[in-house]
Amino acid sequence: MRTFRTGRFDRGRLPGYLRRICPNRAVAEVGDIDPSQLRNAGKKLVLLDVDNTLTAWHGEDVPAASSNWIAGLKAAGLRTCVLSNTRRPERLRRITERLGIDFILGRFKPSPRMYHQALEKYGVRPEEAVMVGDQLFTDVWGANRAGIEAIWVKPIALKEFVGTKVSRLAESMVRGSLYRVLEERA
């Protein structure tokens, strides 16, 4: 992956077709997201992707940075839920049990169905939730379709599902347009 850039996106400067896949911001790793800032922004629910967001693809070892961040979310009073379309639900169950968080298994993202299920399950409005994931065309687009703020995270590892590699090619074609409206941190 070319250099991943971090900061906030000025989504209003994008044409509608690009705004659909544009996150609100990009971070290098989940630990760069401050739980207290989320809470102070009115967030009550943090929706999460697993592969290459919290763990390496197909891995079950959760890096300390990810587990510490999850603990920080809980300490800040934020609820967490993984949204997954995995074909390995037992692996997902082991990971989420280890982290002490819930999950919703459902249709392929970017379908907004899982996002809506999570909002209903936790009794929150879209503006009270945030999605954290590593893919524009699944995690971010799905969140945007559900009216939920999205934070794009640099993938943990390069090893990925073949379908994700195809998606990454598409991401590389739009990344430059998105970066034109990125307000990078100093």
C-alpha positions as CSV (number, residue, x, y, z in Angstrom):
1,M,0.0,0.0,0.0
2,R,1.3,3.4,-0.9
3,T,1.8,5.8,2.0
4,F,-1.2,5.9,4.2
5,R,-2.1,9.4,5.3
6,T,-3.9,10.4,8.4
7,G,-6.1,13.3,9.4
8,R,-9.7,14.6,8.9
9,F,-11.4,14.6,5.5
10,D,-13.4,17.7,4.4
11,R,-16.1,15.5,2.9
12,G,-18.2,18.4,1.7
13,R,-15.6,19.2,-1.0
14,L,-16.1,15.9,-2.7
15,P,-18.6,15.0,-5.3
16,G,-21.4,12.8,-4.0
17,Y,-20.1,9.6,-5.6
18,L,-16.8,9.9,-3.7
19,R,-18.5,11.1,-0.5
20,R,-20.2,7.7,-0.3
21,I,-16.9,6.0,0.4
22,C,-15.0,8.8,2.2
23,P,-14.4,8.3,5.9
24,N,-14.6,11.2,8.4
25,R,-11.0,10.6,9.3
26,A,-8.0,8.3,8.9
27,V,-5.7,7.0,11.6
28,A,-2.6,4.8,11.5
29,E,-3.9,2.4,14.2
30,V,-6.9,2.0,16.5
31,G,-4.8,3.3,19.4
32,D,-4.8,6.7,17.7
33,I,-8.5,7.0,18.4
34,D,-9.0,8.7,21.8
35,P,-12.0,7.0,23.6
36,S,-12.7,10.1,25.7
37,Q,-12.8,12.3,22.5
38,L,-15.4,9.8,21.1
39,R,-17.4,10.0,24.3
40,N,-17.2,13.8,24.4
41,A,-18.4,13.9,20.7
42,G,-21.6,12.1,21.8
43,K,-20.6,8.6,20.7
44,K,-22.0,5.7,22.7
45,L,-21.3,2.8,20.4
46,V,-18.1,1.8,18.6
47,L,-18.6,-0.6,15.7
48,L,-15.5,-2.6,14.7
49,D,-14.1,-4.6,11.9
50,V,-11.8,-7.5,12.9
51,D,-9.4,-8.5,10.1
52,N,-6.6,-6.0,9.6
53,T,-8.3,-3.6,12.0
54,L,-8.0,-5.4,15.4
55,T,-6.0,-8.5,14.3
56,A,-4.1,-9.7,11.3
57,W,-6.2,-11.4,8.6
58,H,-7.0,-15.0,9.7
59,G,-5.1,-14.5,12.9
60,E,-6.4,-14.9,16.4
61,D,-3.6,-13.1,18.3
62,V,-4.9,-9.7,19.2
63,P,-2.0,-7.2,19.5
64,A,-1.7,-5.5,22.9
65,A,-2.4,-2.1,21.2
66,S,-5.8,-3.4,20.1
67,S,-6.8,-5.0,23.4
68,N,-5.6,-2.0,25.4
69,W,-7.6,0.3,23.1
70,I,-10.7,-1.9,23.6
71,A,-10.2,-1.7,27.4
72,G,-9.9,2.1,27.1
73,L,-13.2,2.2,25.2
74,K,-14.9,0.3,28.0
75,A,-13.3,2.5,30.6
76,A,-14.7,5.5,28.8
77,G,-18.2,4.0,29.0
78,L,-18.4,3.2,25.3
79,R,-20.1,0.0,24.1
80,T,-18.4,-2.0,21.4
81,C,-19.6,-4.5,18.8
82,V,-17.8,-6.2,15.9
83,L,-19.6,-6.3,12.6
84,S,-18.5,-9.2,10.5
85,N,-19.3,-11.2,7.4
86,T,-16.7,-13.9,8.2
87,R,-17.0,-17.4,7.0
88,R,-15.2,-18.5,10.2
89,P,-17.7,-17.7,12.9
90,E,-15.9,-19.8,15.6
91,R,-12.7,-17.8,15.1
92,L,-14.8,-14.6,15.5
93,R,-16.4,-15.9,18.6
94,R,-13.0,-16.8,20.2
95,I,-11.6,-13.3,19.4
96,T,-14.6,-11.4,20.7
97,E,-14.9,-13.5,23.8
98,R,-11.2,-12.9,24.5
99,L,-11.8,-9.1,24.2
100,G,-15.1,-9.3,26.1
101,I,-17.1,-7.7,23.3
102,D,-20.2,-8.6,21.3
103,F,-20.5,-9.3,17.6
104,I,-23.1,-9.3,14.8
105,L,-22.6,-11.7,12.0
106,G,-24.4,-10.9,8.8
107,R,-24.5,-10.1,5.2
108,F,-21.6,-8.7,3.3
109,K,-20.6,-5.2,3.9
110,P,-21.4,-2.6,2.6
111,S,-24.9,-3.6,3.2
112,P,-26.2,-1.3,5.9
113,R,-28.2,-4.2,7.5
114,M,-25.7,-5.1,10.2
115,Y,-25.1,-1.5,11.0
116,H,-28.9,-1.0,11.5
117,Q,-29.1,-4.2,13.6
118,A,-26.3,-2.8,15.9
119,L,-28.1,0.5,16.3
120,E,-31.3,-1.2,17.2
121,K,-29.6,-3.7,19.5
122,Y,-27.9,-1.0,21.5
123,G,-30.7,1.6,21.2
124,V,-28.6,4.3,19.7
125,R,-29.1,6.7,16.8
126,P,-26.6,6.8,13.9
127,E,-25.0,10.0,15.1
128,E,-24.2,8.2,18.4
129,A,-22.2,5.5,16.7
130,V,-18.9,5.3,14.9
131,M,-17.5,2.5,12.7
132,V,-13.7,1.7,12.7
133,G,-12.4,-0.4,9.9
134,D,-9.6,-0.7,7.3
135,Q,-11.6,-0.9,4.1
136,L,-13.2,1.9,2.2
137,F,-15.6,-0.2,0.1
138,T,-16.9,-2.3,3.0
139,D,-16.5,-0.8,6.4
140,V,-16.6,2.9,5.4
141,W,-19.2,2.7,2.7
142,G,-21.5,0.5,4.8
143,A,-21.2,3.0,7.7
144,N,-21.9,5.9,5.4
145,R,-25.0,4.1,4.0
146,A,-26.3,3.8,7.5
147,G,-25.6,7.4,8.4
148,I,-22.8,6.5,10.8
149,E,-19.4,8.3,11.1
150,A,-16.5,6.2,9.8
151,I,-12.9,6.1,10.8
152,W,-10.5,4.5,8.3
153,V,-7.6,2.6,9.8
154,K,-4.4,1.6,8.1
155,P,-4.4,-2.2,7.7
156,I,-2.4,-4.1,10.3
157,A,-0.8,-6.5,7.8
158,L,-0.3,-6.9,4.1
159,K,-1.7,-10.5,3.9
160,E,-5.3,-10.4,2.9
161,F,-8.2,-12.3,1.4
162,V,-8.0,-12.3,-2.4
163,G,-11.3,-10.4,-2.7
164,T,-9.9,-7.7,-0.4
165,K,-6.8,-7.4,-2.6
166,V,-9.2,-6.6,-5.5
167,S,-10.9,-4.0,-3.3
168,R,-7.5,-2.5,-2.5
169,L,-6.9,-1.9,-6.2
170,A,-10.1,0.1,-6.4
171,E,-9.1,1.9,-3.2
172,S,-5.8,2.9,-4.8
173,M,-7.7,4.4,-7.7
174,V,-9.8,6.8,-5.5
175,R,-7.3,7.4,-2.6
176,G,-5.7,10.3,-4.4
177,S,-9.0,12.1,-4.8
178,L,-9.8,11.5,-1.1
179,Y,-6.4,12.7,0.0
180,R,-7.0,16.0,-1.9
181,V,-9.6,16.9,0.8
182,L,-7.6,15.5,3.8
183,E,-6.6,17.9,6.5
184,E,-3.5,16.2,7.8
185,R,-2.2,16.5,11.3
186,A,1.0,18.5,11.8
